[in-house]
Amino acid sequence: MSSYLDLGGCRKRRRGGEKVFKFKTFGENGCPVEFDGSFRDNVKALVEYGHLEVNLCGNGVFSWSFQLEVHRHPPLHVVLFIVEEQIQASSSSSINLHCKHCQYVGWGHHMMCNKKYHFLLPSKETVAACFNCDETSFDDPNPEKGKFNLVELKGHIMHGVFHSNGFGHLLCVNGMEMGSDQLAGYQIMEFWHRLCTGLQARKVSLNDSSKKRGMELRLLYGVAYGHPWFGRWGYKFGRGCYGINQPIYQKAIEAIQGIPLCLLNHHLSISNNDISVIFSRYQALSDHSMVTLGDLFHFMLELRSRLPKENSIDSCNPATVETNCRWSPKRVEAATRVIVEALKNAEFRWVSRQEVRDAARAYIGDTGLLDFVLKSLGNHIVGNYLVRRCLNPVTKVLEYCLEDISTVFPNSEALIINNSKAKPRCKITKVQLMKDIAYLYKHILKDQKPTLSTGVFSAIPMATRIILDTKFLVKEYTEELSTKGNSNCSNGKTFKLLCTVISRSDEIDEELKKPLPPYECVCLKENATFDELKQEVEKNFREVYWRLRSFVVETIVNLSVKGLDLVMGSVEMGQKLVFIGSNEDQIGMDDGGGSGIVDCLCGAKEDDGERLISCDICEVWQHTRCVRIPNNEEIPHVFLCKQCEEKIVFLSSLP
């Protein structure tokens, strides 16, 4: 059965000889190209290996596709589309030229770039919508043109966008939990991470809205690991909503992680005995004492990642190996201890059933009891040990072995517990584990009872809200542009400088206070002059930024040189230089990038993507949540902020 994303099945896209790349290695160096240039050079090199699409996203927009093989048996392919969006093409439409994602994450001061590059893994629905693969569209007189613009469609498996300066945004990841038929979330993230690393992106942001079974993963993983799920790939706190900063976020994480389980159990067991049972269940499975709520969630998520889907791990009390038997629990417990001690004396080697039975008979005379316990005990945890049982393939004799549980848990294979006729008191399956995690998440983190509203537990609701309000994460792929080796240079150019620019103004000192554009790595030959350096800087920044498309370099800050002077010898390799120049275009670095003045009660001074309302008098924007307007209510037609309302009341009281 072929892949649902194999476009070869679409009549309008039949073509021969298209190369197929491996999904698991695509984006690595050499797959399909050596990524040894700047971000823009690497993108240009990559698209040369793609199939040029026609009218995929409208006239004048270039796009390329790559067939990627996820696995061969059964066959599954996905298609990567790269779409180049130019400012000139967007400016004629209703699209806001300024990137709202940059604004939300704190990059609103960046100048507009000339180009954006969209990287898309479409779902089967978006492929069908874009390419008209349904049977009713085969007679379309314009067969290459789809019904919709691929970039504007929702529901992609993955959608990321880069600006031409190397800053990007991961807009969506929809794994199996969100509807993808074959790709899991971590597979998509590994693919995206390879792309960003190979292309030498600078910084990438994302809005973390990931969920699993209704649980917000940034909260669940924050409590368990101290970082969100995306933290596995290096994404960290970028910007919080509602005025939240990094120290506040970190304190919220530590506050919930550090809540003592003993106090939590004492308070909750009064009204909810199920939570106490769950605590005991996983404490019995753990090889160390779990002290805090963070310890418990960490252990449960680690257990989930190692527990096979169709198997379980048994936690049994030696006294309750089998409840439906003719021996009392005390006798069963005594026989179990004797057998475990006999296996300890074997020094963790495999011994036959008869050897174990003979050693135990010195203390337990009832052979029927020993036979019963030996039959029921195999592949069970007893205390800090796992009792193994298997049939020797050579001698065909049943053998037993004791393993220290601390060496068992790190190995996922050791969690595969064979079927047993024993009926343990606590049998943990992956399904049960997820139910327990969801239960604790709901009753401790989300729906707190009045018993948790006092004392140390009163911090839970506020800390939870802070963590959930921290959505924008950032991954810094290149902390500083490389000035070592041969990366980013070609054609024999080996001398590198980090350069940025500012526009000429009457007060240069005032201009320097503004945020500068990110530094670009400029490569020169060893005998290059400063005139050639200026030309190279002009070329680079004109290529990247819309505002600087007619930028002309005039001078260099804090450097007095002549045009024919050699660069090498005057400045050091990798030195940072700031170039001052003139520019005919008057579009500012942040003109139109914002929605007005933001000055909210929470301390926010910029638009963070949350719902805002503007005062009808002072026109200052505030969060609707902060002024007590619920999200399920419409914004009122007339709104006055607290300050303006107080002024009106004061003026009305004057004689």
C-alpha positions as CSV (number, residue, x, y, z in Angstrom):
1,M,0.0,0.0,0.0
2,S,1.5,3.3,-1.0
3,S,1.9,6.4,1.2
4,Y,-1.0,8.8,1.4
5,L,1.5,11.6,0.6
6,D,3.1,9.9,-2.3
7,L,2.2,12.5,-5.0
8,G,2.8,10.0,-7.7
9,G,-0.8,8.9,-7.2
10,C,-2.0,12.4,-8.2
11,R,-2.7,12.5,-11.9
12,K,-1.7,16.1,-12.2
13,R,1.7,15.6,-10.8
14,R,2.9,12.5,-12.6
15,R,6.6,12.9,-13.6
16,G,9.5,10.6,-14.0
17,G,13.0,10.6,-12.6
18,E,12.4,12.6,-9.4
19,K,15.0,11.7,-6.8
20,V,13.9,10.3,-3.5
21,F,15.8,11.2,-0.3
22,K,15.9,9.5,3.1
23,F,13.7,11.3,5.7
24,K,15.9,10.2,8.6
25,T,19.0,11.8,7.2
26,F,17.7,14.7,5.2
27,G,19.3,17.9,6.4
28,E,22.5,16.3,7.6
29,N,25.7,17.6,6.0
30,G,25.9,16.0,2.5
31,C,22.2,15.0,2.5
32,P,21.6,16.2,-0.1
33,V,24.2,19.0,-0.1
34,E,27.3,20.2,1.8
35,F,26.0,23.0,4.0
36,D,29.2,25.1,4.2
37,G,28.0,28.6,3.4
38,S,25.8,31.3,5.0
39,F,22.1,30.6,5.7
40,R,21.1,32.2,2.4
41,D,23.8,30.3,0.5
42,N,22.7,27.0,2.1
43,V,19.1,27.5,1.1
44,K,20.1,28.3,-2.5
45,A,22.2,25.2,-2.6
46,L,19.4,23.0,-1.1
47,V,16.7,24.1,-3.5
48,E,18.9,23.2,-6.5
49,Y,18.2,19.5,-5.6
50,G,14.4,20.0,-5.5
51,H,11.7,19.8,-8.1
52,L,10.6,23.2,-9.3
53,E,6.9,23.6,-8.8
54,V,4.7,25.7,-11.1
55,N,2.1,28.1,-9.7
56,L,2.0,26.2,-6.4
57,C,1.5,29.5,-4.4
58,G,0.6,31.9,-7.1
59,N,2.3,33.6,-10.0
60,G,5.9,34.8,-9.3
61,V,6.4,32.7,-6.2
62,F,9.1,30.1,-6.5
63,S,8.6,26.7,-4.8
64,W,10.4,23.4,-4.8
65,S,9.4,19.9,-3.6
66,F,11.4,17.0,-2.2
67,Q,10.2,13.4,-2.1
68,L,11.3,11.9,1.3
69,E,11.1,8.2,2.1
70,V,10.2,7.6,5.8
71,H,10.5,3.8,5.5
72,R,10.4,1.3,2.6
73,H,8.4,-1.6,4.1
74,P,5.6,-0.7,4.2
75,P,6.3,2.1,1.8
76,L,5.7,5.6,3.2
77,H,6.8,8.9,1.6
78,V,6.2,12.5,2.7
79,V,6.9,15.6,0.6
80,L,8.8,18.6,1.8
81,F,7.9,21.9,0.1
82,I,10.1,25.0,0.2
83,V,8.4,28.2,-0.8
84,E,10.3,31.4,-1.4
85,E,8.1,34.4,-0.5
86,Q,9.4,37.8,-1.6
87,I,8.4,41.2,0.0
88,Q,7.5,42.6,-3.5
89,A,5.0,39.8,-4.0
90,S,3.5,40.2,-0.6
91,S,3.3,44.0,-0.6
92,S,0.6,44.0,-3.2
93,S,-1.7,41.9,-1.1
94,S,-3.4,42.5,2.3
95,I,-0.6,40.7,4.1
96,N,1.1,42.7,6.8
97,L,4.7,43.1,5.9
98,H,5.9,43.0,9.5
99,C,6.2,39.6,11.0
100,K,3.8,39.2,14.0
101,H,5.8,36.2,15.2
102,C,8.9,38.3,15.5
103,Q,6.9,40.9,17.4
104,Y,5.5,38.4,19.9
105,V,8.9,36.9,20.7
106,G,10.7,40.2,21.1
107,W,12.3,40.6,17.6
108,G,10.0,43.4,16.6
109,H,13.0,45.8,16.2
110,H,14.4,43.7,13.3
111,M,14.1,45.3,9.9
112,M,11.9,43.6,7.4
113,C,13.7,41.0,5.2
114,N,13.5,40.8,1.5
115,K,12.5,37.1,1.5
116,K,10.9,34.4,3.6
117,Y,11.4,30.7,3.1
118,H,8.5,28.4,4.1
119,F,9.4,24.8,4.9
120,L,6.2,22.6,4.8
121,L,5.3,19.0,5.3
122,P,1.7,19.0,4.2
123,S,-0.9,16.6,5.4
124,K,-3.0,14.5,3.0
125,E,-5.8,17.0,3.3
126,T,-3.7,20.0,2.4
127,V,-2.1,18.1,-0.5
128,A,-5.6,17.2,-1.8
129,A,-6.7,20.8,-1.5
130,C,-3.7,22.3,-3.1
131,F,-3.2,19.9,-6.0
132,N,-6.9,19.0,-6.7
133,C,-6.2,15.3,-6.4
134,D,-9.8,14.4,-6.1
135,E,-11.4,12.7,-9.0
136,T,-13.8,15.6,-9.8
137,S,-10.9,17.9,-10.6
138,F,-9.1,15.8,-13.3
139,D,-10.8,17.6,-16.1
140,D,-9.8,21.1,-14.8
141,P,-8.6,23.2,-17.8
142,N,-5.7,24.5,-15.6
143,P,-4.4,21.2,-14.2
144,E,-1.2,22.5,-12.5
145,K,-2.9,25.2,-10.5
146,G,-4.3,24.2,-7.1
147,K,-7.4,25.5,-5.4
148,F,-5.5,27.0,-2.5
149,N,-2.2,28.7,-1.7
150,L,-0.2,26.0,0.1
151,V,1.4,28.4,2.6
152,E,-2.0,29.8,3.7
153,L,-3.6,26.4,4.3
154,K,-3.9,25.1,7.9
155,G,-3.4,21.6,9.2
156,H,0.2,20.9,7.9
157,I,2.2,18.2,9.6
158,M,5.0,20.8,9.9
159,H,5.3,24.4,8.9
160,G,8.4,26.5,9.6
161,V,9.4,29.8,8.1
162,F,12.8,31.6,8.0
163,H,13.6,35.2,7.2
164,S,16.5,35.8,5.0
165,N,18.6,36.9,7.9
166,G,18.5,33.4,9.4
167,F,15.9,34.0,12.1
168,G,12.9,31.7,11.9
169,H,9.7,30.4,13.5
170,L,8.3,26.9,13.9
171,L,4.6,27.6,13.3
172,C,3.2,24.1,13.7
173,V,4.0,20.5,14.5
174,N,1.2,18.0,14.2
175,G,2.3,14.5,15.1
176,M,0.1,11.4,15.6
177,E,-1.5,13.0,18.6
178,M,-2.7,15.9,16.4
179,G,-3.8,13.8,13.4
180,S,-0.6,12.8,11.5
181,D,-1.1,9.2,10.3
182,Q,2.5,8.1,10.4
183,L,4.9,10.7,11.8
184,A,5.3,11.1,15.6
185,G,6.0,14.5,17.1
186,Y,9.6,13.6,18.0
187,Q,10.3,12.5,14.4
188,I,9.0,15.8,13.0
189,M,11.1,17.7,15.6
190,E,14.3,15.7,14.7
191,F,13.7,16.5,11.1
192,W,13.2,20.2,11.8
193,H,16.3,20.3,14.1
194,R,18.4,18.8,11.3
195,L,17.2,21.4,8.8
196,C,17.9,24.3,11.2
197,T,21.4,22.9,12.0
198,G,22.3,22.2,8.4
199,L,21.1,25.5,7.0
200,Q,22.9,27.3,9.8
201,A,19.9,29.2,11.1
202,R,20.5,31.7,13.8
203,K,17.6,31.7,16.2
204,V,14.3,29.9,15.9
205,S,11.2,30.6,18.0
206,L,8.0,28.7,18.5
207,N,4.6,29.1,20.3
208,D,4.4,26.0,22.6
209,S,0.8,24.8,22.4
210,S,1.7,21.1,22.5
211,K,-0.8,18.7,24.2
212,K,-1.2,15.1,24.9
213,R,-4.5,13.6,26.0
214,G,-5.7,17.1,26.9
215,M,-2.6,17.8,29.1
216,E,-0.5,20.9,28.3
217,L,3.0,19.5,27.8
218,R,4.8,22.7,28.8
219,L,3.2,22.2,32.3
220,L,3.6,18.5,32.5
221,Y,7.3,18.4,31.3
222,G,8.0,21.6,33.2
223,V,7.2,19.9,36.5
224,A,8.9,16.6,35.6
225,Y,12.1,17.9,33.9
226,G,12.3,21.6,34.6
227,H,11.8,22.4,30.9
228,P,9.1,22.0,28.2
229,W,8.9,19.1,25.8
230,F,10.7,21.1,23.2
231,G,13.5,21.5,25.6
232,R,14.8,18.1,24.3
233,W,16.0,20.0,21.3
234,G,17.4,23.0,23.1
235,Y,14.4,25.3,23.1
236,K,14.3,27.5,26.2
237,F,12.4,30.4,27.7
238,G,12.1,33.1,25.0
239,R,9.4,35.4,26.2
240,G,6.5,35.2,28.6
241,C,3.0,36.6,28.2
242,Y,1.5,39.0,30.7
243,G,4.8,40.5,31.7
244,I,6.4,37.1,32.8
245,N,10.2,37.1,32.7
246,Q,12.7,34.3,33.0
247,P,13.3,34.5,36.7
248,I,9.6,34.4,37.5
249,Y,9.2,31.4,35.2
250,Q,12.1,29.5,36.9
251,K,10.7,30.2,40.4
252,A,7.3,28.9,39.3
253,I,8.9,25.7,38.0
254,E,10.9,25.2,41.2
255,A,7.9,25.9,43.4
256,I,5.8,23.1,42.0
257,Q,8.7,20.7,41.6
258,G,9.6,21.1,45.2
259,I,6.2,20.4,46.9
260,P,6.8,17.5,49.4
261,L,4.8,14.4,48.5
262,C,4.3,13.5,52.2
263,L,2.5,16.8,52.8
264,L,0.5,16.6,49.6
265,N,-0.5,13.0,50.4
266,H,-1.6,14.1,53.9
267,H,-3.8,16.9,52.7
268,L,-5.3,15.1,49.7
269,S,-5.9,11.7,51.3
270,I,-8.7,13.2,53.5
271,S,-10.9,13.8,50.4
272,N,-9.3,11.8,47.6
273,N,-7.9,8.4,48.5
274,D,-7.1,7.6,44.8
275,I,-4.2,10.0,44.8
276,S,-2.7,8.3,47.9
277,V,-3.1,4.9,46.1
278,I,-1.3,6.3,43.0
279,F,1.6,7.7,45.2
280,S,2.0,4.3,46.8
281,R,1.8,2.4,43.5
282,Y,4.8,4.2,42.0
283,Q,6.8,4.4,45.1
284,A,6.7,0.6,45.2
285,L,8.0,0.6,41.6
286,S,10.8,3.1,42.2
287,D,14.3,2.0,43.3
288,H,14.7,5.2,45.3
289,S,12.6,7.3,47.6
290,M,10.5,9.9,45.8
291,V,10.4,13.0,48.0
292,T,8.8,15.8,45.8
293,L,6.1,16.1,43.2
294,G,8.8,16.7,40.6
295,D,10.4,13.4,41.5
296,L,7.0,11.6,41.0
297,F,6.2,13.1,37.6
298,H,9.8,12.6,36.5
299,F,9.7,8.9,37.4
300,M,6.3,8.3,35.8
301,L,7.4,10.0,32.5
302,E,10.6,8.1,32.4
303,L,8.7,4.8,33.1
304,R,6.4,5.7,30.2
305,S,9.2,6.1,27.8
306,R,10.7,2.7,28.7
307,L,7.5,0.6,29.1
308,P,6.6,-1.3,26.0
309,K,3.1,-0.6,24.7
310,E,1.7,-4.1,25.1
311,N,3.5,-5.2,28.3
312,S,3.5,-4.2,31.9
313,I,5.6,-4.2,35.0
314,D,4.4,-5.9,38.1
315,S,4.7,-4.5,41.6
316,C,3.9,-7.1,44.2
317,N,4.0,-7.5,47.9
318,P,5.6,-10.8,48.9
319,A,2.7,-11.6,51.0
320,T,0.2,-11.3,48.1
321,V,1.8,-13.2,45.3
322,E,-1.4,-15.2,45.1
323,T,-4.5,-14.4,47.1
324,N,-6.6,-17.4,45.9
325,C,-4.7,-20.2,47.6
326,R,-4.9,-22.5,50.6
327,W,-1.9,-21.0,52.4
328,S,-2.1,-18.0,54.7
329,P,-0.4,-14.7,53.6
330,K,2.2,-15.0,56.3
331,R,3.3,-18.4,55.1
332,V,3.4,-17.2,51.5
333,E,5.5,-14.2,52.6
334,A,7.9,-16.4,54.5
335,A,8.4,-18.7,51.6
336,T,8.9,-15.8,49.2
337,R,11.7,-14.3,51.5
338,V,13.4,-17.7,51.7
339,I,13.4,-18.1,47.9
340,V,14.8,-14.6,47.4
341,E,17.5,-15.2,49.9
342,A,18.4,-18.4,48.2
343,L,18.7,-16.5,44.9
344,K,20.9,-13.8,46.6
345,N,23.3,-16.5,47.7
346,A,23.6,-17.6,44.1
347,E,25.3,-14.2,43.5
348,F,22.9,-13.1,40.7
349,R,23.6,-16.1,38.5
350,W,21.0,-18.3,36.8
351,V,20.2,-21.4,38.8
352,S,17.8,-24.3,38.1
353,R,14.4,-24.5,39.7
354,Q,15.5,-27.7,41.5
355,E,18.5,-25.9,43.1
356,V,16.4,-23.1,44.4
357,R,13.8,-25.5,45.7
358,D,16.5,-27.6,47.5
359,A,18.0,-24.5,49.1
360,A,14.6,-23.3,50.3
361,R,13.6,-26.7,51.8
362,A,16.2,-26.3,54.5
363,Y,13.8,-23.6,56.0
364,I,10.4,-24.5,54.5
365,G,9.3,-28.1,54.8
366,D,6.1,-27.7,52.8
367,T,7.1,-28.6,49.3
368,G,3.6,-27.8,48.0
369,L,4.0,-24.2,49.3
370,L,7.4,-23.9,47.7
371,D,6.1,-25.2,44.3
372,F,3.3,-22.7,44.5
373,V,5.5,-19.7,45.2
374,L,8.1,-20.7,42.6
375,K,5.3,-21.0,40.0
376,S,3.8,-17.6,40.9
377,L,6.9,-15.6,41.6
378,G,8.6,-15.5,38.2
379,N,9.1,-12.1,36.6
380,H,8.0,-10.1,39.6
381,I,9.5,-7.3,41.6
382,V,10.1,-8.2,45.3
383,G,11.5,-5.3,47.3
384,N,14.5,-4.0,45.4
385,Y,14.9,-7.1,43.2
386,L,13.4,-8.5,40.0
387,V,12.9,-12.3,40.1
388,R,13.6,-13.6,36.6
389,R,12.3,-16.9,35.3
390,C,13.0,-18.5,31.9
391,L,13.4,-21.9,30.2
392,N,17.0,-22.8,29.4
393,P,17.0,-23.4,25.6
394,V,19.7,-26.1,25.9
395,T,18.8,-28.1,29.0
396,K,15.1,-27.4,28.7
397,V,15.2,-26.8,32.5
398,L,13.4,-23.9,34.2
399,E,15.9,-21.4,35.7
400,Y,15.7,-18.4,38.0
401,C,17.8,-15.4,38.5
402,L,17.8,-12.3,40.7
403,E,18.5,-8.8,39.3
404,D,19.0,-5.6,41.2
405,I,16.1,-3.2,40.2
406,S,18.6,-0.3,39.9
407,T,20.3,-2.0,37.0
408,V,16.9,-3.1,35.5
409,F,15.1,0.3,35.1
410,P,17.7,2.1,32.9
411,N,17.3,-0.7,30.3
412,S,14.1,-0.6,28.4
413,E,14.3,-4.3,27.5
414,A,14.3,-5.2,31.2
415,L,10.8,-3.6,31.5
416,I,9.4,-6.3,29.2
417,I,7.8,-8.6,31.7
418,N,6.6,-11.9,30.4
419,N,3.1,-13.1,31.0
420,S,2.6,-14.8,34.3
421,K,-0.3,-16.7,35.9
422,A,0.4,-14.8,39.1
423,K,-2.1,-12.1,40.0
424,P,-0.1,-9.2,41.4
425,R,-1.7,-6.6,43.5
426,C,-0.4,-3.8,41.3
427,K,0.1,-4.4,37.6
428,I,1.2,-1.3,35.7
429,T,0.4,-1.1,32.0
430,K,1.2,1.8,29.7
431,V,-2.5,2.6,29.5
432,Q,-2.9,2.6,33.3
433,L,0.3,4.7,33.6
434,M,-1.1,7.4,31.3
435,K,-4.4,7.4,33.2
436,D,-2.6,7.9,36.4
437,I,-0.5,10.8,35.0
438,A,-3.7,12.4,33.6
439,Y,-5.4,12.0,37.0
440,L,-2.6,13.6,38.9
441,Y,-2.3,16.4,36.3
442,K,-6.0,17.2,36.6
443,H,-6.5,17.0,40.4
444,I,-3.2,18.5,41.5
445,L,-2.1,20.9,38.7
446,K,-5.3,22.0,37.0
447,D,-8.4,21.6,39.2
448,Q,-7.1,22.3,42.6
449,K,-9.5,21.5,45.5
450,P,-10.0,23.9,48.5
451,T,-7.7,21.7,50.5
452,L,-4.8,23.0,48.3
453,S,-5.6,26.7,48.7
454,T,-3.8,27.3,51.9
455,G,-0.2,27.1,53.1
456,V,2.5,25.9,50.8
457,F,-0.1,24.6,48.3
458,S,-1.5,28.0,47.6
459,A,1.4,28.6,45.2
460,I,0.2,25.8,42.9
461,P,-2.5,27.7,41.0
462,M,-0.3,30.8,40.5
463,A,2.8,28.8,39.5
464,T,0.6,26.7,37.1
465,R,-0.7,29.9,35.5
466,I,2.8,31.3,35.1
467,I,4.1,28.2,33.4
468,L,1.1,28.0,31.0
469,D,1.5,31.7,30.2
470,T,5.1,31.0,29.1
471,K,4.5,29.9,25.5
472,F,7.3,31.5,23.4
473,L,10.4,29.4,23.3
474,V,13.7,30.2,21.4
475,K,16.5,27.9,20.3
476,E,19.8,29.7,19.5
477,Y,21.4,27.6,16.8
478,T,24.5,29.8,16.3
479,E,25.4,31.9,19.3
480,E,27.9,33.8,17.2
481,L,28.6,33.6,13.5
482,S,31.6,31.4,12.9
483,T,34.9,33.1,12.0
484,K,36.9,29.9,12.1
485,G,37.6,27.3,9.4
486,N,36.2,27.6,5.9
487,S,32.5,27.8,6.7
488,N,30.5,30.7,5.2
489,C,33.3,31.4,2.7
490,S,33.9,30.4,-0.9
491,N,36.0,31.2,-4.0
492,G,39.2,31.4,-2.0
493,K,37.9,34.0,0.5
494,T,39.3,33.3,3.9
495,F,39.4,36.5,5.9
496,K,36.2,37.0,7.8
497,L,34.6,40.0,9.6
498,L,31.4,40.4,11.5
499,C,29.6,43.5,10.1
500,T,26.4,45.4,10.8
501,V,25.1,48.8,9.6
502,I,23.3,51.9,10.8
503,S,21.7,54.7,8.8
504,R,23.2,58.2,8.7
505,S,21.4,60.7,10.9
506,D,22.1,64.1,12.4
507,E,22.9,62.6,15.8
508,I,24.9,59.4,15.3
509,D,25.1,58.9,19.1
510,E,21.3,58.7,19.2
511,E,21.2,56.3,16.3
512,L,23.7,54.0,18.0
513,K,21.3,53.6,20.9
514,K,18.8,51.8,18.7
515,P,19.1,48.0,18.3
516,L,21.5,47.2,15.4
517,P,20.6,44.6,12.7
518,P,22.2,41.2,13.4
519,Y,25.8,40.9,12.4
520,E,26.6,39.3,9.1
521,C,29.7,37.3,8.4
522,V,31.5,39.0,5.4
523,C,34.2,37.0,3.7
524,L,37.1,38.6,1.9
525,K,40.3,37.7,0.1
526,E,43.5,38.3,2.1
527,N,44.5,41.2,-0.2
528,A,41.1,42.9,-0.1
529,T,40.9,46.7,0.4
530,F,38.4,48.7,2.5
531,D,36.7,49.8,-0.7
532,E,36.1,46.1,-1.5
533,L,34.9,45.5,2.1
534,K,32.4,48.3,1.8
535,Q,31.1,46.9,-1.5
536,E,30.7,43.4,0.1
537,V,28.9,44.9,3.1
538,E,26.5,46.8,0.8
539,K,25.9,43.6,-1.2
540,N,25.1,41.5,1.8
541,F,22.7,43.9,3.6
542,R,20.9,44.9,0.4
543,E,20.3,41.2,-0.3
544,V,18.9,40.7,3.2
545,Y,16.8,43.7,4.2
546,W,14.0,45.5,2.4
547,R,14.8,48.9,3.9
548,L,18.5,48.6,2.8
549,R,18.0,47.7,-0.8
550,S,19.7,51.1,-1.8
551,F,22.0,51.3,1.2
552,V,25.4,53.0,0.5
553,V,28.3,52.6,3.0
554,E,30.1,55.9,3.9
555,T,32.2,55.4,7.0
556,I,33.2,52.8,9.6
557,V,32.6,53.6,13.3
558,N,35.8,54.1,15.3
559,L,38.0,53.3,12.3
560,S,39.8,55.9,10.2
561,V,41.1,54.3,7.0
562,K,41.4,55.0,3.3
563,G,39.6,53.1,0.6
564,L,42.8,51.5,-0.8
565,D,44.2,50.4,2.5
566,L,44.4,46.7,3.0
567,V,41.8,45.2,5.5
568,M,44.2,42.5,6.7
569,G,46.6,44.2,9.1
570,S,44.2,47.0,9.9
571,V,41.6,44.9,11.7
572,E,41.7,41.4,13.3
573,M,40.1,38.3,11.9
574,G,36.5,38.1,13.3
575,Q,36.4,41.7,14.5
576,K,33.0,43.3,14.7
577,L,32.6,46.5,12.6
578,V,29.7,48.9,12.4
579,F,29.2,50.7,9.0
580,I,27.4,54.1,8.7
581,G,25.7,54.8,5.5
582,S,22.9,56.6,3.7
583,N,19.7,55.1,2.5
584,E,17.0,56.5,0.2
585,D,14.2,54.3,1.6
586,Q,12.5,55.8,4.6
587,I,10.8,52.7,6.0
588,G,12.0,52.5,9.5
589,M,13.2,49.4,11.4
590,D,9.9,49.1,13.2
591,D,7.4,51.3,11.4
592,G,4.0,49.7,11.5
593,G,5.4,46.7,13.4
594,G,3.3,47.3,16.5
595,S,-0.3,47.9,17.3
596,G,0.2,51.1,19.3
597,I,1.4,51.8,22.9
598,V,1.1,48.7,25.2
599,D,1.1,49.5,28.9
600,C,-0.7,46.8,30.8
601,L,-1.3,46.3,34.5
602,C,0.8,43.1,34.4
603,G,3.8,45.0,33.3
604,A,3.8,44.1,29.6
605,K,5.1,46.9,27.3
606,E,4.8,45.1,23.9
607,D,2.2,43.0,22.1
608,D,2.7,39.4,23.2
609,G,0.0,37.8,21.1
610,E,-2.7,37.7,23.8
611,R,-6.0,39.5,23.4
612,L,-5.7,43.3,23.8
613,I,-8.2,46.1,24.3
614,S,-7.5,49.8,23.7
615,C,-8.8,52.6,25.9
616,D,-11.1,54.9,23.9
617,I,-9.5,58.0,25.4
618,C,-5.7,57.5,25.9
619,E,-5.6,54.7,23.2
620,V,-3.2,52.6,25.4
621,W,-3.6,48.8,24.9
622,Q,-4.0,46.4,27.8
623,H,-4.8,42.6,28.1
624,T,-8.5,41.8,28.3
625,R,-7.6,39.3,31.0
626,C,-5.8,41.9,33.1
627,V,-8.9,44.3,33.0
628,R,-11.2,41.4,34.0
629,I,-12.8,40.8,30.6
630,P,-13.2,37.0,30.2
631,N,-12.0,35.4,27.0
632,N,-15.4,34.0,26.3
633,E,-16.9,37.5,26.3
634,E,-16.8,39.9,23.3
635,I,-14.8,43.1,23.6
636,P,-17.1,46.0,24.7
637,H,-17.7,48.7,22.1
638,V,-16.6,51.4,24.6
639,F,-13.8,50.8,27.1
640,L,-12.0,53.2,29.5
641,C,-8.8,52.2,31.3
642,K,-8.7,52.7,35.1
643,Q,-6.6,55.9,34.9
644,C,-8.9,57.6,32.4
645,E,-12.0,56.5,34.4
646,E,-10.6,57.9,37.6
647,K,-9.8,61.2,35.8
648,I,-13.4,61.5,34.5
649,V,-14.8,60.8,38.0
650,F,-12.4,63.4,39.5
651,L,-13.4,66.0,36.9
652,S,-17.1,65.4,37.4
653,S,-16.7,66.1,41.1
654,L,-15.2,69.5,40.5
655,P,-17.6,72.5,41.1
